[in-house]
Amino acid sequence: MQRKYNRQLIPFAKQLRKEMTKEERHLWYDFLRTYPVRFNRQKVFGKYILDFYCAEAKLVIELDGSQHYEDGNLEKDAERTAFLKEYDLAVIRIPNNDISKNFRGVCEYIDAAVRQSLSQKSKDF
């Protein structure tokens, strides 16, 4: 396994926090920022920067723009997901247009994923 933290990505992650996409801003400011379980945005993890990360629920949320569906990017996303699964993290991929067209449904989906993860975690102890 690789190291969980790459210091060289920190400045880029900070820049991404300042320059969030419209969809990232919407999800962060209108849902995740005040969600009862803490999420981080633009979290450095290995050689990646995760859009949103919840350590307690071991959950990663990735918002996918159209570029994620172009040649080669699906494979890169699969590689990234496989890396994160090595750390026992669940990855949720949400297309940007779902944020715009079905925000409430996206929020309910994320809430259900967090609740399921936390309930599973409590069963493991």
C-alpha positions in Angstrom: 0.0 0.0 0.0 1.1 3.5 -0.7 1.3 6.2 2.0 -2.0 7.7 2.9 -0.8 11.3 2.6 1.1 13.2 -0.1 2.3 16.6 1.2 3.1 17.9 -2.3 -0.6 17.9 -3.1 -1.6 20.2 -0.3 -1.2 23.5 -2.2 -3.2 22.2 -5.1 -5.9 20.9 -2.7 -6.1 24.3 -1.1 -6.5 25.9 -4.5 -9.3 23.5 -5.4 -11.1 24.4 -2.2 -11.0 28.0 -3.3 -12.1 27.2 -6.8 -14.8 24.6 -6.3 -17.1 23.9 -9.2 -20.7 25.1 -9.1 -21.8 21.6 -8.2 -19.2 21.1 -5.5 -20.2 24.5 -4.0 -23.9 23.5 -4.0 -23.3 20.2 -2.4 -20.9 21.6 0.2 -22.7 24.8 1.2 -26.3 23.5 1.0 -25.8 20.0 2.5 -22.4 18.6 3.6 -21.0 21.6 5.5 -23.8 21.3 8.1 -24.3 17.6 7.9 -24.1 16.0 11.4 -21.2 13.7 10.5 -18.1 15.7 9.5 -17.0 15.8 5.9 -13.8 17.3 4.5 -13.5 18.8 1.0 -10.6 18.4 -1.3 -8.9 15.9 1.0 -5.4 14.7 0.1 -5.3 10.9 0.2 -2.3 9.1 -1.4 -1.7 10.5 -4.8 -5.3 11.7 -5.1 -7.4 14.7 -4.0 -10.8 13.5 -3.0 -13.8 15.8 -3.6 -15.4 15.0 -0.3 -14.3 12.6 2.5 -15.9 11.4 5.7 -13.4 9.6 7.9 -16.1 8.4 10.4 -18.2 6.7 7.7 -15.1 5.7 5.6 -16.9 7.3 2.7 -15.6 9.2 -0.4 -17.9 11.3 -2.6 -16.7 12.1 -6.1 -18.6 14.5 -8.3 -18.1 13.6 -12.0 -18.2 16.1 -14.8 -18.5 15.0 -18.4 -14.7 14.6 -18.7 -14.9 11.5 -16.5 -16.8 9.7 -19.3 -14.2 10.4 -22.0 -11.6 7.8 -23.2 -9.1 6.8 -20.6 -10.8 8.5 -17.7 -13.1 5.6 -16.8 -9.9 3.5 -16.3 -8.3 6.2 -14.2 -11.4 6.4 -12.0 -11.5 2.6 -11.6 -7.8 2.7 -10.6 -8.5 5.5 -8.1 -11.5 3.6 -6.6 -9.4 0.4 -6.3 -6.7 2.3 -4.4 -9.3 3.8 -2.0 -10.9 0.4 -1.4 -7.5 -0.9 -0.2 -8.1 1.5 2.7 -11.6 0.1 3.2 -13.2 3.3 1.9 -16.5 3.2 0.0 -16.7 5.5 -3.1 -19.8 7.2 -4.3 -19.6 8.7 -7.8 -22.3 11.3 -8.6 -22.6 12.9 -12.0 -22.7 16.7 -11.9 -26.0 16.8 -13.7 -27.6 14.9 -10.8 -26.6 17.7 -8.5 -28.4 20.2 -10.7 -31.5 18.1 -11.6 -32.1 16.0 -8.4 -30.3 17.6 -5.5 -32.7 16.3 -2.9 -32.3 12.8 -4.2 -28.5 13.1 -4.1 -28.7 14.3 -0.5 -30.9 11.4 0.5 -28.6 9.0 -1.2 -25.5 10.3 0.6 -27.4 10.3 3.9 -28.4 6.7 3.4 -24.8 5.7 2.5 -23.5 7.4 5.6 -26.1 5.8 7.9 -25.5 2.4 6.4 -21.7 2.7 6.8 -22.1 3.9 10.4 -24.5 1.1 11.3 -22.2 -1.5 9.7 -19.3 0.0 11.7 -21.2 -0.4 14.9 -21.9 -4.0 14.1 -18.2 -4.7 13.6 -17.5 -3.8 17.3 
